[in-house]
């Protein structure tokens, strides 16, 4: 199974299980994540933990081979689909924790950003490298990242595609805490700090904080528009081809 759902103790755990592909987000995997979130929503779990299989990656991003040679309508539908699945995390009756073990790049970081909290192992690395492919984030990264770490730091990550390691991730608030080994018990212990309180109160506490930053859904629509336009450019075609061919991309001047 590409996505595993278990219920240890009073928690739900979703594990992305494509370790051979660094848990990359194929469209099938995103669909399975959505189905798992629906099941969690109807469960009695008091918190959700999302993590990746293996020690190398939480999720290394989108499956680039699936993104090539798509029509604009299919690309727009794909962005909206990913956004809709990740937005289910906002509507869960329980809080969610992204337990980042290793790489969280592109769509993987966007999935982590959609969670209520982010815990990470010492080897975790974060980034939105879409700019290196002539693209921009399309699953919520342009909207959730500045709400979390501020506009200037978010623009630096998005426009340079830089990789952020754990010390910096902690310092800028991208990660709440470091999760030392064994990581899953550490995440469950963190969840117990809030899961013992009333579920309705927890939900009511989250909602006004999320609304305080304002305009998320409108921002997601704009992101979907622009990520779709970016996909049609010659730079995007060159960037994806260069990645697959394992060479440096040659972008146009205009």
Secondary structure, DSSP 4 states (H G I P E B T S, - for coil): --EEEE--TT-EEEEE--GGGTT-B-HHHHHHHHHHHHHHHTS--S-EEEEESSSSEEE--B-HHHHTT--HHHHHHHHHHHHHHHHHHHH-SS-EEEEE-SEEETHHHHHHHHSSEEEE-TT-EEE-GGGGGT----SSHHHHHHHHH-HHHHHHHHHH---EEHHHHHHTTS-SEE-PSSHHHHHHHHHHHHHTS-HHHHHHHHHHHHHHT--HHHHHHHHHHHHHHHHTSHHHHHHHHHHHHTS-------
